[in-house]
Amino acid sequence: MRITGEYFEPRSSRGQPAELEFSSGKLWLDPDPGGDGSKTVQVTITKVQGRNDIYFTSGRYFHAHDDLPAGLRRMAQSRLENAISWLTVFSPMRMLVLFLIIVTTLAGFRLAFASFTELTIATFPRDWETEIGSTAFERFEPLAFRHSQISRSYKDSLTDEGAKMAEAAGIKPAPDILFRKAKFMGANALAFPGGPVVLTDQLIFALTRQEVLAVIAHELAHIELRHSLHQVIKVAGVSTLALIVFGAEDIIIENLAAGVITTWYLGNSRDFEREADQRAIEILEASGHDPATLAKALKTLYEVICDQQQLSTEACEAQGSHHWLSTHPGFRERIIAAGGEVD
C-alpha cells in the first residue's frame, strides 16, 4: 500500500512530496517519488497524531493527504492500546468486557485518588498528560480557531525564542507553540495539559514582540507547574482521566475535551495565576529577557481590550468577555505584583 503526502525535516515547516509504502508490517519512506527509489529508507514510527500525521524516531514527520489506514495507526500503538482498540469494536462480549473495565477503573480511581488531587498530580505521568493535552486541543480546535494570519517568519521567531525560554527554564520536552485566529475568545493564550501553548492572532496583534514572549513565559509556567492538569482533574474528575488513559477513547475523550473547554470558561484560580506570573518572571530572567515586560503585557492588554469595548476600567474588569484578562482574575493586582503600575 502506498500513501502519498508531504515529508518534513526536523523543526522545518517546509514540506516536500513523498510517499510511504506500508507492507508486511514494515514502513518505507520515499522522499523522491519520481526517482529511482535509491533514497527509500525504512522508518520507525514514534507517534501517530490525528488521522494524517506520522512522527518518526529522527524527529521528522509525514503528513498524509488522506486518512491513514487503521493498520498503520496500530503500528504506533502498544499492546494495551491494540487490546483496547479490539474492545471498542462492537460485540456483546466485548461490550461486557469493556463495561467491567470501566466500572472497575472508575471505582478504583475514585477510591484511590478522589480526595488526593496533589498526590495524583505528583504521580501522573508526563506523557499521559501530554497525550491528554494533544487530544483536547484536537477536539477544541475546530470549535474555537481558524488558520492564523501571522507571517511565517514572525511565528518562527516566536517559536524559536519560546523553545529557548523552555530550555533555560529546564522544561523538557519544550511544548509546541501554535498560532490560531480565535473565533470568539479574542486576545487570548491557552496552555493545554502538557502542551501545546496556543496564542491567538488577536493577542499577538495587540502586543509587542517582547510582550508576546512574556505571555509565552506565563503559559510555559502553567505547563511546568501542571496547573491545567489540576484544573482538568477538578472539572472532569480523576476517574475520567483514568478511563482516558486506559483507552475508552471515543466518548470519554470527548468528555475530557469538554472538561478542558469548561476549564477555560471558568478561568484559572488566583493562586495559579500568582504562581505562573512569578515563574514567568524567573523564566524571562533566565532566558535573558526583561522581566518587566510581563507587567507591560498585562497593562497593554488591559488598555487595548477596555478601549475596544468602550468600557470604563471598573466595567472592563468586572465584565466577562472572552479574552486573556477575563480568564485571569485580579489583573490589577497582578500588574502591580509584576512590577507595573495601574492608573
DRENBATI-696267 format. One record per residue (C-alpha): residue number from 1; y, x, z. Coordinates in Angstrom, 1 decimal. Last residue first. Example, Ala and Ser with C-alpha at 12.3 -4.5 7.8 and 13.67 -1.06 7.14 Angstrom:
// residues 2
<node><k>2</k><v>-1.1</v><u>13.7</u><w>7.1</w></node>
<node><k>1</k><v>-4.5</v><u>12.3</u><w>7.8</w></node>
***
This chain:
// residues 343
<node><k>343</k><v>54.3</v><u>-3.6</u><w>36.5</w></node>
<node><k>342</k><v>50.9</v><u>-2.1</u><w>37.1</w></node>
<node><k>341</k><v>50.5</v><u>1.6</u><w>37.7</w></node>
<node><k>340</k><v>47.6</v><u>3.9</u><w>36.9</w></node>
<node><k>339</k><v>45.4</v><u>6.3</u><w>38.9</w></node>
<node><k>338</k><v>42.0</v><u>4.7</u><w>38.3</w></node>
<node><k>337</k><v>42.3</v><u>2.8</u><w>41.6</w></node>
<node><k>336</k><v>45.6</v><u>1.3</u><w>40.4</w></node>
<node><k>335</k><v>44.1</v><u>0.2</u><w>37.2</w></node>
<node><k>334</k><v>41.1</v><u>-1.2</u><w>39.0</w></node>
<node><k>333</k><v>43.1</v><u>-3.2</u><w>41.5</w></node>
<node><k>332</k><v>45.0</v><u>-4.8</u><w>38.6</w></node>
<node><k>331</k><v>41.6</v><u>-5.4</u><w>36.8</w></node>
<node><k>330</k><v>40.1</v><u>-7.4</u><w>39.7</w></node>
<node><k>329</k><v>37.3</v><u>-8.9</u><w>37.7</w></node>
<node><k>328</k><v>35.5</v><u>-7.3</u><w>34.7</w></node>
<node><k>327</k><v>34.3</v><u>-10.0</u><w>32.4</w></node>
<node><k>326</k><v>37.8</v><u>-11.2</u><w>31.7</w></node>
<node><k>325</k><v>39.0</v><u>-7.6</u><w>31.2</w></node>
<node><k>324</k><v>36.7</v><u>-6.8</u><w>28.3</w></node>
<node><k>323</k><v>37.5</v><u>-10.0</u><w>26.4</w></node>
<node><k>322</k><v>36.1</v><u>-13.6</u><w>26.4</w></node>
<node><k>321</k><v>38.7</v><u>-16.0</u><w>27.7</w></node>
<node><k>320</k><v>38.6</v><u>-16.9</u><w>31.4</w></node>
<node><k>319</k><v>42.1</v><u>-17.4</u><w>32.7</w></node>
<node><k>318</k><v>43.3</v><u>-16.0</u><w>36.0</w></node>
<node><k>317</k><v>44.4</v><u>-12.5</u><w>35.0</w></node>
<node><k>316</k><v>46.3</v><u>-13.9</u><w>31.9</w></node>
<node><k>315</k><v>47.8</v><u>-16.7</u><w>34.0</w></node>
<node><k>314</k><v>49.2</v><u>-14.2</u><w>36.5</w></node>
<node><k>313</k><v>50.4</v><u>-11.8</u><w>33.8</w></node>
<node><k>312</k><v>52.1</v><u>-14.6</u><w>31.9</w></node>
<node><k>311</k><v>50.4</v><u>-15.8</u><w>28.8</w></node>
<node><k>310</k><v>51.2</v><u>-15.6</u><w>25.1</w></node>
<node><k>309</k><v>47.6</v><u>-15.1</u><w>24.2</w></node>
<node><k>308</k><v>48.2</v><u>-12.0</u><w>22.1</w></node>
<node><k>307</k><v>50.6</v><u>-10.7</u><w>24.7</w></node>
<node><k>306</k><v>48.1</v><u>-11.1</u><w>27.5</w></node>
<node><k>305</k><v>45.5</v><u>-9.4</u><w>25.4</w></node>
<node><k>304</k><v>47.7</v><u>-6.5</u><w>24.4</w></node>
<node><k>303</k><v>49.1</v><u>-5.9</u><w>27.9</w></node>
<node><k>302</k><v>45.8</v><u>-6.0</u><w>29.8</w></node>
<node><k>301</k><v>44.1</v><u>-4.0</u><w>27.1</w></node>
<node><k>300</k><v>46.7</v><u>-1.3</u><w>27.3</w></node>
<node><k>299</k><v>46.6</v><u>-1.2</u><w>31.1</w></node>
<node><k>298</k><v>42.8</v><u>-0.8</u><w>31.2</w></node>
<node><k>297</k><v>42.9</v><u>1.9</u><w>28.5</w></node>
<node><k>296</k><v>45.7</v><u>3.7</u><w>30.4</w></node>
<node><k>295</k><v>43.8</v><u>3.6</u><w>33.6</w></node>
<node><k>294</k><v>40.8</v><u>5.1</u><w>31.8</w></node>
<node><k>293</k><v>43.0</v><u>7.7</u><w>30.1</w></node>
<node><k>292</k><v>43.9</v><u>9.3</u><w>33.4</w></node>
<node><k>291</k><v>40.5</v><u>11.0</u><w>33.3</w></node>
<node><k>290</k><v>41.9</v><u>13.4</u><w>30.7</w></node>
<node><k>289</k><v>38.9</v><u>14.6</u><w>28.7</w></node>
<node><k>288</k><v>37.0</v><u>17.9</u><w>29.1</w></node>
<node><k>287</k><v>33.4</v><u>16.5</u><w>29.2</w></node>
<node><k>286</k><v>33.0</v><u>16.8</u><w>33.0</w></node>
<node><k>285</k><v>36.4</v><u>15.3</u><w>33.6</w></node>
<node><k>284</k><v>35.7</v><u>12.3</u><w>31.4</w></node>
<node><k>283</k><v>32.3</v><u>11.8</u><w>33.1</w></node>
<node><k>282</k><v>33.8</v><u>12.0</u><w>36.6</w></node>
<node><k>281</k><v>36.4</v><u>9.4</u><w>35.6</w></node>
<node><k>280</k><v>33.7</v><u>7.2</u><w>34.2</w></node>
<node><k>279</k><v>31.7</v><u>7.6</u><w>37.5</w></node>
<node><k>278</k><v>34.7</v><u>6.2</u><w>39.4</w></node>
<node><k>277</k><v>35.2</v><u>3.3</u><w>36.9</w></node>
<node><k>276</k><v>31.4</v><u>2.5</u><w>36.9</w></node>
<node><k>275</k><v>31.3</v><u>2.4</u><w>40.7</w></node>
<node><k>274</k><v>34.4</v><u>0.2</u><w>41.0</w></node>
<node><k>273</k><v>33.0</v><u>-2.1</u><w>38.3</w></node>
<node><k>272</k><v>29.6</v><u>-2.3</u><w>40.0</w></node>
<node><k>271</k><v>31.3</v><u>-3.2</u><w>43.3</w></node>
<node><k>270</k><v>33.4</v><u>-6.0</u><w>41.7</w></node>
<node><k>269</k><v>30.3</v><u>-7.5</u><w>40.2</w></node>
<node><k>268</k><v>29.9</v><u>-7.7</u><w>36.4</w></node>
<node><k>267</k><v>30.6</v><u>-10.7</u><w>34.4</w></node>
<node><k>266</k><v>29.0</v><u>-14.2</u><w>34.5</w></node>
<node><k>265</k><v>29.2</v><u>-14.5</u><w>30.7</w></node>
<node><k>264</k><v>27.7</v><u>-11.1</u><w>30.1</w></node>
<node><k>263</k><v>24.9</v><u>-11.8</u><w>32.5</w></node>
<node><k>262</k><v>24.2</v><u>-15.1</u><w>30.7</w></node>
<node><k>261</k><v>23.8</v><u>-13.1</u><w>27.5</w></node>
<node><k>260</k><v>21.4</v><u>-10.7</u><w>29.2</w></node>
<node><k>259</k><v>19.5</v><u>-13.6</u><w>30.6</w></node>
<node><k>258</k><v>19.3</v><u>-15.4</u><w>27.3</w></node>
<node><k>257</k><v>17.9</v><u>-12.2</u><w>25.8</w></node>
<node><k>256</k><v>15.4</v><u>-12.2</u><w>28.7</w></node>
<node><k>255</k><v>14.4</v><u>-15.8</u><w>27.9</w></node>
<node><k>254</k><v>13.9</v><u>-14.9</u><w>24.3</w></node>
<node><k>253</k><v>11.7</v><u>-12.0</u><w>25.5</w></node>
<node><k>252</k><v>9.6</v><u>-14.6</u><w>27.4</w></node>
<node><k>251</k><v>9.2</v><u>-17.0</u><w>24.5</w></node>
<node><k>250</k><v>7.9</v><u>-14.5</u><w>21.9</w></node>
<node><k>249</k><v>6.7</v><u>-11.4</u><w>23.8</w></node>
<node><k>248</k><v>4.2</v><u>-12.2</u><w>26.5</w></node>
<node><k>247</k><v>3.6</v><u>-8.4</u><w>26.5</w></node>
<node><k>246</k><v>3.1</v><u>-6.8</u><w>29.8</w></node>
<node><k>245</k><v>6.6</v><u>-5.5</u><w>29.9</w></node>
<node><k>244</k><v>8.0</v><u>-8.9</u><w>29.0</w></node>
<node><k>243</k><v>5.9</v><u>-10.7</u><w>31.7</w></node>
<node><k>242</k><v>7.1</v><u>-8.2</u><w>34.3</w></node>
<node><k>241</k><v>10.8</v><u>-8.8</u><w>33.3</w></node>
<node><k>240</k><v>10.3</v><u>-12.5</u><w>33.7</w></node>
<node><k>239</k><v>8.7</v><u>-12.0</u><w>37.2</w></node>
<node><k>238</k><v>11.7</v><u>-9.9</u><w>38.3</w></node>
<node><k>237</k><v>14.1</v><u>-12.7</u><w>37.7</w></node>
<node><k>236</k><v>16.2</v><u>-13.5</u><w>34.6</w></node>
<node><k>235</k><v>19.6</v><u>-13.6</u><w>36.3</w></node>
<node><k>234</k><v>19.3</v><u>-11.3</u><w>39.2</w></node>
<node><k>233</k><v>16.9</v><u>-9.0</u><w>37.3</w></node>
<node><k>232</k><v>19.4</v><u>-9.0</u><w>34.4</w></node>
<node><k>231</k><v>22.2</v><u>-8.0</u><w>36.6</w></node>
<node><k>230</k><v>20.4</v><u>-5.0</u><w>38.2</w></node>
<node><k>229</k><v>19.2</v><u>-3.9</u><w>34.8</w></node>
<node><k>228</k><v>22.8</v><u>-4.0</u><w>33.5</w></node>
<node><k>227</k><v>24.0</v><u>-1.9</u><w>36.5</w></node>
<node><k>226</k><v>21.5</v><u>0.9</u><w>35.8</w></node>
<node><k>225</k><v>23.8</v><u>3.6</u><w>37.3</w></node>
<node><k>224</k><v>23.4</v><u>5.7</u><w>34.1</w></node>
<node><k>223</k><v>23.8</v><u>2.6</u><w>31.9</w></node>
<node><k>222</k><v>26.9</v><u>1.4</u><w>33.7</w></node>
<node><k>221</k><v>28.3</v><u>4.9</u><w>33.6</w></node>
<node><k>220</k><v>27.8</v><u>5.1</u><w>29.9</w></node>
<node><k>219</k><v>29.9</v><u>1.9</u><w>29.7</w></node>
<node><k>218</k><v>32.8</v><u>3.5</u><w>31.6</w></node>
<node><k>217</k><v>32.6</v><u>6.7</u><w>29.5</w></node>
<node><k>216</k><v>32.7</v><u>4.6</u><w>26.3</w></node>
<node><k>215</k><v>35.8</v><u>2.8</u><w>27.7</w></node>
<node><k>214</k><v>37.4</v><u>6.2</u><w>28.3</w></node>
<node><k>213</k><v>36.5</v><u>7.3</u><w>24.8</w></node>
<node><k>212</k><v>38.3</v><u>4.2</u><w>23.5</w></node>
<node><k>211</k><v>41.4</v><u>5.3</u><w>25.5</w></node>
<node><k>210</k><v>41.2</v><u>8.7</u><w>23.9</w></node>
<node><k>209</k><v>41.0</v><u>7.2</u><w>20.4</w></node>
<node><k>208</k><v>44.0</v><u>4.9</u><w>21.0</w></node>
<node><k>207</k><v>43.3</v><u>1.3</u><w>21.9</w></node>
<node><k>206</k><v>43.8</v><u>-2.2</u><w>20.4</w></node>
<node><k>205</k><v>42.0</v><u>-1.5</u><w>17.1</w></node>
<node><k>204</k><v>39.0</v><u>-0.2</u><w>19.0</w></node>
<node><k>203</k><v>38.8</v><u>-3.3</u><w>21.2</w></node>
<node><k>202</k><v>39.0</v><u>-5.7</u><w>18.3</w></node>
<node><k>201</k><v>36.4</v><u>-3.7</u><w>16.4</w></node>
<node><k>200</k><v>33.9</v><u>-4.4</u><w>19.2</w></node>
<node><k>199</k><v>32.1</v><u>-1.6</u><w>21.0</w></node>
<node><k>198</k><v>28.4</v><u>-1.9</u><w>21.7</w></node>
<node><k>197</k><v>26.5</v><u>0.6</u><w>24.0</w></node>
<node><k>196</k><v>22.8</v><u>0.6</u><w>23.3</w></node>
<node><k>195</k><v>21.5</v><u>1.2</u><w>25.8</w></node>
<node><k>194</k><v>19.2</v><u>1.5</u><w>28.8</w></node>
<node><k>193</k><v>20.0</v><u>-2.1</u><w>29.8</w></node>
<node><k>192</k><v>22.7</v><u>-3.2</u><w>27.4</w></node>
<node><k>191</k><v>26.2</v><u>-1.8</u><w>27.8</w></node>
<node><k>190</k><v>28.9</v><u>-4.1</u><w>26.4</w></node>
<node><k>189</k><v>32.4</v><u>-3.4</u><w>25.2</w></node>
<node><k>188</k><v>35.0</v><u>-6.0</u><w>24.4</w></node>
<node><k>187</k><v>38.2</v><u>-6.9</u><w>22.6</w></node>
<node><k>186</k><v>37.4</v><u>-10.4</u><w>21.3</w></node>
<node><k>185</k><v>34.4</v><u>-12.2</u><w>22.6</w></node>
<node><k>184</k><v>34.1</v><u>-14.8</u><w>19.8</w></node>
<node><k>183</k><v>32.7</v><u>-13.4</u><w>16.5</w></node>
<node><k>182</k><v>33.0</v><u>-9.8</u><w>17.5</w></node>
<node><k>181</k><v>33.1</v><u>-7.1</u><w>14.9</w></node>
<node><k>180</k><v>30.4</v><u>-4.5</u><w>15.6</w></node>
<node><k>179</k><v>30.2</v><u>-0.8</u><w>16.4</w></node>
<node><k>178</k><v>27.2</v><u>0.8</u><w>18.0</w></node>
<node><k>177</k><v>26.8</v><u>3.7</u><w>20.4</w></node>
<node><k>176</k><v>23.1</v><u>4.7</u><w>20.9</w></node>
<node><k>175</k><v>22.2</v><u>5.9</u><w>24.4</w></node>
<node><k>174</k><v>22.0</v><u>9.6</u><w>25.2</w></node>
<node><k>173</k><v>18.5</v><u>10.5</u><w>26.3</w></node>
<node><k>172</k><v>19.3</v><u>11.7</u><w>28.8</w></node>
<node><k>171</k><v>22.5</v><u>11.1</u><w>30.7</w></node>
<node><k>170</k><v>23.3</v><u>14.5</u><w>32.3</w></node>
<node><k>169</k><v>27.1</v><u>13.7</u><w>32.5</w></node>
<node><k>168</k><v>27.9</v><u>16.5</u><w>30.0</w></node>
<node><k>167</k><v>25.2</v><u>15.2</u><w>27.7</w></node>
<node><k>166</k><v>26.5</v><u>11.7</u><w>27.8</w></node>
<node><k>165</k><v>30.0</v><u>12.9</u><w>27.2</w></node>
<node><k>164</k><v>28.8</v><u>14.9</u><w>24.2</w></node>
<node><k>163</k><v>26.9</v><u>11.9</u><w>22.8</w></node>
<node><k>162</k><v>30.1</v><u>9.8</u><w>23.2</w></node>
<node><k>161</k><v>32.1</v><u>12.5</u><w>21.3</w></node>
<node><k>160</k><v>29.6</v><u>12.4</u><w>18.4</w></node>
<node><k>159</k><v>29.7</v><u>8.5</u><w>18.4</w></node>
<node><k>158</k><v>33.5</v><u>8.4</u><w>18.5</w></node>
<node><k>157</k><v>33.8</v><u>10.8</u><w>15.5</w></node>
<node><k>156</k><v>31.0</v><u>9.1</u><w>13.6</w></node>
<node><k>155</k><v>32.8</v><u>5.8</u><w>14.0</w></node>
<node><k>154</k><v>36.0</v><u>7.2</u><w>12.9</w></node>
<node><k>153</k><v>34.4</v><u>8.8</u><w>9.8</w></node>
<node><k>152</k><v>32.5</v><u>5.6</u><w>8.9</w></node>
<node><k>151</k><v>35.7</v><u>3.5</u><w>9.0</w></node>
<node><k>150</k><v>35.9</v><u>0.5</u><w>11.3</w></node>
<node><k>149</k><v>35.2</v><u>-2.8</u><w>9.6</w></node>
<node><k>148</k><v>32.1</v><u>-3.5</u><w>11.7</w></node>
<node><k>147</k><v>29.5</v><u>-6.0</u><w>10.5</w></node>
<node><k>146</k><v>29.5</v><u>-9.3</u><w>12.4</w></node>
<node><k>145</k><v>28.6</v><u>-10.0</u><w>16.0</w></node>
<node><k>144</k><v>27.8</v><u>-12.6</u><w>18.6</w></node>
<node><k>143</k><v>24.9</v><u>-14.8</u><w>17.7</w></node>
<node><k>142</k><v>23.3</v><u>-12.5</u><w>15.1</w></node>
<node><k>141</k><v>23.5</v><u>-9.5</u><w>17.6</w></node>
<node><k>140</k><v>22.2</v><u>-11.2</u><w>20.7</w></node>
<node><k>139</k><v>18.5</v><u>-11.3</u><w>19.8</w></node>
<node><k>138</k><v>18.4</v><u>-7.7</u><w>18.5</w></node>
<node><k>137</k><v>20.5</v><u>-6.6</u><w>21.5</w></node>
<node><k>136</k><v>18.1</v><u>-8.1</u><w>24.0</w></node>
<node><k>135</k><v>15.2</v><u>-6.3</u><w>22.3</w></node>
<node><k>134</k><v>17.0</v><u>-2.9</u><w>22.5</w></node>
<node><k>133</k><v>18.0</v><u>-3.5</u><w>26.1</w></node>
<node><k>132</k><v>14.4</v><u>-4.5</u><w>27.1</w></node>
<node><k>131</k><v>13.0</v><u>-1.5</u><w>25.3</w></node>
<node><k>130</k><v>15.4</v><u>0.8</u><w>27.0</w></node>
<node><k>129</k><v>14.5</v><u>-0.6</u><w>30.4</w></node>
<node><k>128</k><v>10.8</v><u>-0.1</u><w>29.6</w></node>
<node><k>127</k><v>11.5</v><u>3.5</u><w>28.6</w></node>
<node><k>126</k><v>13.4</v><u>4.1</u><w>31.9</w></node>
<node><k>125</k><v>10.5</v><u>3.0</u><w>34.1</w></node>
<node><k>124</k><v>11.4</v><u>0.6</u><w>37.0</w></node>
<node><k>123</k><v>10.7</v><u>2.3</u><w>40.3</w></node>
<node><k>122</k><v>14.3</v><u>2.6</u><w>41.5</w></node>
<node><k>121</k><v>15.3</v><u>-0.7</u><w>40.1</w></node>
<node><k>120</k><v>12.4</v><u>-2.5</u><w>41.7</w></node>
<node><k>119</k><v>13.1</v><u>-0.8</u><w>45.1</w></node>
<node><k>118</k><v>16.7</v><u>-2.0</u><w>44.8</w></node>
<node><k>117</k><v>15.7</v><u>-5.5</u><w>43.9</w></node>
<node><k>116</k><v>13.3</v><u>-5.8</u><w>46.9</w></node>
<node><k>115</k><v>13.1</v><u>-9.5</u><w>47.8</w></node>
<node><k>114</k><v>11.4</v><u>-10.7</u><w>44.7</w></node>
<node><k>113</k><v>9.4</v><u>-7.5</u><w>44.3</w></node>
<node><k>112</k><v>5.8</v><u>-7.7</u><w>45.5</w></node>
<node><k>111</k><v>5.3</v><u>-11.5</u><w>45.9</w></node>
<node><k>110</k><v>7.2</v><u>-12.4</u><w>42.8</w></node>
<node><k>109</k><v>5.6</v><u>-9.6</u><w>40.9</w></node>
<node><k>108</k><v>2.1</v><u>-10.7</u><w>41.8</w></node>
<node><k>107</k><v>2.6</v><u>-14.4</u><w>41.2</w></node>
<node><k>106</k><v>4.1</v><u>-13.9</u><w>37.8</w></node>
<node><k>105</k><v>1.5</v><u>-11.4</u><w>36.8</w></node>
<node><k>104</k><v>-1.4</v><u>-13.6</u><w>37.9</w></node>
<node><k>103</k><v>0.1</v><u>-16.7</u><w>36.2</w></node>
<node><k>102</k><v>0.9</v><u>-14.8</u><w>33.0</w></node>
<node><k>101</k><v>-2.5</v><u>-13.1</u><w>32.8</w></node>
<node><k>100</k><v>-4.3</v><u>-16.4</u><w>33.5</w></node>
<node><k>99</k><v>-2.3</v><u>-18.2</u><w>30.8</w></node>
<node><k>98</k><v>-3.0</v><u>-15.4</u><w>28.3</w></node>
<node><k>97</k><v>-6.7</v><u>-15.6</u><w>29.0</w></node>
<node><k>96</k><v>-6.6</v><u>-19.4</u><w>28.5</w></node>
<node><k>95</k><v>-4.6</v><u>-19.1</u><w>25.4</w></node>
<node><k>94</k><v>-7.0</v><u>-16.6</u><w>24.0</w></node>
<node><k>93</k><v>-10.0</v><u>-18.9</u><w>24.7</w></node>
<node><k>92</k><v>-8.2</v><u>-21.9</u><w>23.1</w></node>
<node><k>91</k><v>-7.2</v><u>-19.9</u><w>20.0</w></node>
<node><k>90</k><v>-3.7</v><u>-18.9</u><w>18.9</w></node>
<node><k>89</k><v>-3.0</v><u>-15.3</u><w>18.0</w></node>
<node><k>88</k><v>-0.9</v><u>-14.1</u><w>21.0</w></node>
<node><k>87</k><v>-3.9</v><u>-12.5</u><w>22.7</w></node>
<node><k>86</k><v>-4.6</v><u>-10.1</u><w>19.9</w></node>
<node><k>85</k><v>-0.9</v><u>-9.0</u><w>20.1</w></node>
<node><k>84</k><v>-1.5</v><u>-8.4</u><w>23.8</w></node>
<node><k>83</k><v>-4.5</v><u>-6.3</u><w>23.0</w></node>
<node><k>82</k><v>-2.5</v><u>-4.3</u><w>20.5</w></node>
<node><k>81</k><v>0.2</v><u>-3.8</u><w>23.1</w></node>
<node><k>80</k><v>-2.4</v><u>-2.6</u><w>25.6</w></node>
<node><k>79</k><v>-4.0</v><u>-0.3</u><w>23.1</w></node>
<node><k>78</k><v>-0.5</v><u>1.2</u><w>22.4</w></node>
<node><k>77</k><v>1.6</v><u>0.2</u><w>19.5</w></node>
<node><k>76</k><v>3.0</v><u>2.4</u><w>16.8</w></node>
<node><k>75</k><v>0.1</v><u>1.9</u><w>14.4</w></node>
<node><k>74</k><v>0.3</v><u>-1.9</u><w>15.0</w></node>
<node><k>73</k><v>3.6</v><u>-2.1</u><w>13.0</w></node>
<node><k>72</k><v>1.7</v><u>-0.7</u><w>10.1</w></node>
<node><k>71</k><v>-1.0</v><u>-3.3</u><w>10.3</w></node>
<node><k>70</k><v>1.6</v><u>-6.1</u><w>10.5</w></node>
<node><k>69</k><v>3.2</v><u>-5.2</u><w>7.2</w></node>
<node><k>68</k><v>6.8</v><u>-4.1</u><w>7.4</w></node>
<node><k>67</k><v>9.4</v><u>-6.7</u><w>6.3</w></node>
<node><k>66</k><v>11.1</v><u>-5.8</u><w>3.0</w></node>
<node><k>65</k><v>13.6</v><u>-3.1</u><w>2.0</w></node>
<node><k>64</k><v>12.1</v><u>-0.7</u><w>4.6</w></node>
<node><k>63</k><v>14.4</v><u>1.5</u><w>6.6</w></node>
<node><k>62</k><v>12.8</v><u>4.9</u><w>7.3</w></node>
<node><k>61</k><v>13.6</v><u>7.2</u><w>10.2</w></node>
<node><k>60</k><v>14.0</v><u>10.9</u><w>11.1</w></node>
<node><k>59</k><v>14.0</v><u>12.1</u><w>14.7</w></node>
<node><k>58</k><v>11.1</v><u>14.5</u><w>14.0</w></node>
<node><k>57</k><v>8.5</v><u>12.3</u><w>15.6</w></node>
<node><k>56</k><v>9.2</v><u>9.4</u><w>13.2</w></node>
<node><k>55</k><v>11.1</v><u>6.2</u><w>13.5</w></node>
<node><k>54</k><v>10.3</v><u>3.1</u><w>11.5</w></node>
<node><k>53</k><v>12.8</v><u>0.3</u><w>10.8</w></node>
<node><k>52</k><v>12.2</v><u>-2.9</u><w>8.9</w></node>
<node><k>51</k><v>10.8</v><u>-5.7</u><w>11.2</w></node>
<node><k>50</k><v>12.6</v><u>-4.8</u><w>14.4</w></node>
<node><k>49</k><v>12.2</v><u>-1.3</u><w>15.7</w></node>
<node><k>48</k><v>8.9</v><u>0.6</u><w>15.1</w></node>
<node><k>47</k><v>8.6</v><u>3.7</u><w>17.2</w></node>
<node><k>46</k><v>7.1</v><u>7.1</u><w>17.3</w></node>
<node><k>45</k><v>5.3</v><u>7.0</u><w>13.9</w></node>
<node><k>44</k><v>3.6</v><u>10.2</u><w>12.6</w></node>
<node><k>43</k><v>4.3</v><u>11.4</u><w>9.1</w></node>
<node><k>42</k><v>2.1</v><u>12.9</u><w>6.3</w></node>
<node><k>41</k><v>4.2</v><u>14.6</u><w>3.7</w></node>
<node><k>40</k><v>5.0</v><u>13.9</u><w>0.0</w></node>
<node><k>39</k><v>7.2</v><u>16.6</u><w>-1.5</w></node>
<node><k>38</k><v>4.8</v><u>17.5</u><w>-4.2</w></node>
<node><k>37</k><v>4.5</v><u>13.9</u><w>-5.4</w></node>
<node><k>36</k><v>5.5</v><u>14.7</u><w>-9.0</w></node>
<node><k>35</k><v>9.0</v><u>13.2</u><w>-8.7</w></node>
<node><k>34</k><v>10.4</v><u>9.7</u><w>-9.1</w></node>
<node><k>33</k><v>9.6</v><u>8.6</u><w>-5.5</w></node>
<node><k>32</k><v>11.3</v><u>11.7</u><w>-4.1</w></node>
<node><k>31</k><v>11.3</v><u>11.3</u><w>-0.2</w></node>
<node><k>30</k><v>7.5</v><u>10.5</u><w>-0.3</w></node>
<node><k>29</k><v>6.3</v><u>9.7</u><w>3.2</w></node>
<node><k>28</k><v>2.6</v><u>9.3</u><w>4.0</w></node>
<node><k>27</k><v>1.1</v><u>7.1</u><w>6.7</w></node>
<node><k>26</k><v>-2.5</v><u>7.0</u><w>7.8</w></node>
<node><k>25</k><v>-4.7</v><u>4.1</u><w>9.0</w></node>
<node><k>24</k><v>-6.8</v><u>4.1</u><w>5.8</w></node>
<node><k>23</k><v>-3.7</v><u>3.6</u><w>3.6</w></node>
<node><k>22</k><v>0.0</v><u>3.3</u><w>4.1</w></node>
<node><k>21</k><v>2.2</v><u>5.0</u><w>1.4</w></node>
<node><k>20</k><v>5.9</v><u>5.1</u><w>2.3</w></node>
<node><k>19</k><v>8.5</v><u>5.4</u><w>-0.4</w></node>
<node><k>18</k><v>12.0</v><u>6.9</u><w>-0.6</w></node>
<node><k>17</k><v>15.5</v><u>6.3</u><w>-1.8</w></node>
<node><k>16</k><v>18.1</v><u>8.3</u><w>0.1</w></node>
<node><k>15</k><v>20.0</v><u>7.3</u><w>3.2</w></node>
<node><k>14</k><v>23.3</v><u>8.6</u><w>4.6</w></node>
<node><k>13</k><v>23.9</v><u>7.8</u><w>8.2</w></node>
<node><k>12</k><v>22.6</v><u>11.1</u><w>9.5</w></node>
<node><k>11</k><v>21.7</v><u>12.0</u><w>13.0</w></node>
<node><k>10</k><v>18.1</v><u>13.0</u><w>12.0</w></node>
<node><k>9</k><v>17.5</v><u>12.6</u><w>8.2</w></node>
<node><k>8</k><v>17.4</v><u>9.1</u><w>6.8</w></node>
<node><k>7</k><v>14.9</v><u>7.6</u><w>4.3</w></node>
<node><k>6</k><v>15.6</v><u>4.4</u><w>2.4</w></node>
<node><k>5</k><v>13.1</v><u>1.7</u><w>1.3</w></node>
<node><k>4</k><v>10.0</v><u>1.1</u><w>-0.7</w></node>
<node><k>3</k><v>6.6</v><u>0.4</u><w>0.8</w></node>
<node><k>2</k><v>3.4</v><u>1.4</u><w>-1.0</w></node>
<node><k>1</k><v>0.0</v><u>0.0</u><w>0.0</w></node>
***
